[in-house]
Each structure stands twice: as C-alpha cells, then as structure tokens.
Amino acid sequence: MTLNVITNILSERSNENLYGIVLHTDSSTMTVCLSANSTEELQAILDSDSDKSKENPNYYKCAISEWSYESYEAELFSELSKELRLFPDRAQFSEFKRDLIDSLTNVLKRVKEEVFKRDGDIVTMFVSITDDDAECIENVSSKLINIDVIHDLFLQRYEWFK
C-alpha cells in the first residue's frame, strides 16, 4: 500500500521536486499517515508568509504538520489505523510502539530500495511521531533508510537556513 501511495504522489507531482516523504503515527499509535513536501510547495508557503525571520524557512521545511501533502491519501491507511487501535497486544505499549516504528522504517526502507534506486535521488525518507519528541525516531529511521550523504544532510536539518 505504501509503495502505491508513494508511486501515486511521485506521478501526480512529477513536475515538483519532492524533498521529504515520511510515515508518521501519533504518540498513542492509533494512526498511520504518509506526508510529503516539495521545494516548490515550501517556497510557495514561504512567499505567502509575512514572517521573514531566519527561523521560518527551517520550521516549514522540517515541520511535517505544515507540509503541503500532509496525510496524503489518508483513506488508504484507515484500515491499518483501525487495526492499530484494536490490536490486542497494546498492553505492552512501549514494545508495541517500538515495533510499529520499526515496521514503518522497514516499509520505507523497502520502498526506497525499489523506487529510488540511484544514489542521486535526494528524497529524504524517515519515520516520525506527533505529540512526542520525534527527533530520535526521525534520526534513527533516516539512518536506516537513506544513503549516508542524505542522512548526514538530514541530521543538519535544523541548521539549513541559519
């Protein structure tokens, strides 16, 4: 399913330069969504925003909740989200959450290997979690999914516009 959603967005937005694709969940692990953004959409957001501070581009580039394709084709993830809410093993929540993050990471890793086969591909893929401190999850998943040069750039994401 994730492969199809990513293939769809790449096809539908072929005239844009996607820079980020993320699978994310919430702190209660009740949902899974895919979000993406492009340099063109980022620039449009920045052009229309009255805040021209140095921090503003950083915020919009990194905050997946501000991405133009937030929860892209979310309806395709509704059955998975329902299964997560009803999963009987939620009693061991920490382990359940870790397993979900690992699964999302592995899915993106497989998609990256299948869709983005060239080292020149610069779409950064990672896993995130809302309502929590996501930086560690994002960093670890990026390391596992992306080639080293992309991951190294990702680690500097909060410094991009300084």
N, C-alpha and C positions, 0 to 999 in steps of 0.2 A: 504494500500500500504506500509506504513512504517513498519508494522508488517512483511509483506512478505520480505522486503529488509533486515530487521534485522535477521529474520529467515534464510535467504539465507547466509548472511555473517557468522552467527554462525555455520551453516552447512559446508560451504566451508572452513572455518578456524577453524574447530573443534580441530585441533592439536595445536592451538595457544591460548594464554591467553589474550583475549581482555580486556583492562582496561578502554577504553573510547568509547562511542558512542554519537555522537552529531548531532542534526539537526541544520542547520545554514542557515541564509539568509544574504543578503548584506544590506548596510545602506539605499539603495533605495527600499528595499523589492521587488526586481524583480525576485529573485530565491529562491528556497529551495533545499538544498542538505543534504545528510547524509554522515558523515565521521566517521571513526573508526581507532583505532590503537591497537596493541598488544605489550606485553612486548618483544616478540621475534623480532618484526619489529623495535621497539625502540632500542633494543640492536644492531641490525644489522646496523642501521643508526649511532649509536654512535661509533661502532667499525670501521666504514669506514671513519669517520670524523677525520681530523687531529687536530681539536680544542679539546683539552682535559681539558679545563677550567671547574671549578666547575659549572658555569652557563649553560654550553652547554647541559647537560642532562635535566635540567629544561626547557630550551627552546624547545627542541624536544619533550619532554613529554607533554607540555602544548599547543604548537602552532599547532592548528588543520590544518593549511595550510601545515604543514610538515608531517602530518600523512600518513602512507602508504596507507590507504584506503580512501583517500580524494575523496569526491564526488562519493562514491560507488554507482554503478548502477544509475548514474545521469539521464539517459534517462527515467527512470520511474517517475522522478519528473518533466519532461519537460512540461507536460500538466498543472500541478499545477502552475509552474513558468509562463507559458503563461497566465493563469487566473489571477495571481497576477499583471502582467504587464497591463492587460486590465481591471482590476477591476474598476468600475465607482466611487467608494467611496474614491478614492485616494486623493480627495480634502481635506479631513480631515486627513492629512498624519500622524500626531502623534498618533491619535486614531487608524488608520489603522495599523500602525506599532505595537502598543501595542497589538492590537487584534491578529495579526499574531504571535507574540511572545507567547502570552497566548495560542493560538491554538496549536503551536508546542510543548509547555510544556505539555499541556493536552494529546496530542498524545503520547509523550514519557512516560508520567505517566501511561497511559493505557497499553502501550506495556510492560513497566517494570513490572506492576502487572500481566500481562498474561504470559510473557516469563521468567522472573526472580522471581520466587515465593518464593525462600528460602532466609532467612536473610543472608546466607553465600555468596550469589552472590556479587561479588566485581566489577562488571562493573559499572562504573560511567556514568550516562547519564545526559545530560544537553543541553541547547539551547545556541547558540552563534550568533553573528552578526559580519561580517567582515567590515572593513573600519570604525569602530566605537570603542568607549571604551566599550568593551564587558563584563568586569568583573562583573558589577552589574547584568546584564541579566543572565550571567552564574551562579552566586551565588544564585539568587532567584530561577531560574529554578531547579538547583541542589537540593535546599531545598525542593521543591515541589515534585520532582521525586524520590529521593533516600532515603534510610533509614538513620537515624541520623548518624550512625558511618561512612558511606560512604560520606555523605555530610560534616561532620566535617573534614575528611581527604582531601576532595576536597578543602575546604577553605584554607588548608595549602599547596596547590599545588605549590606555588612559593617558598616554603621553603624545598621541598622534598630533594633536593640534596645539601643543604648548609652544 
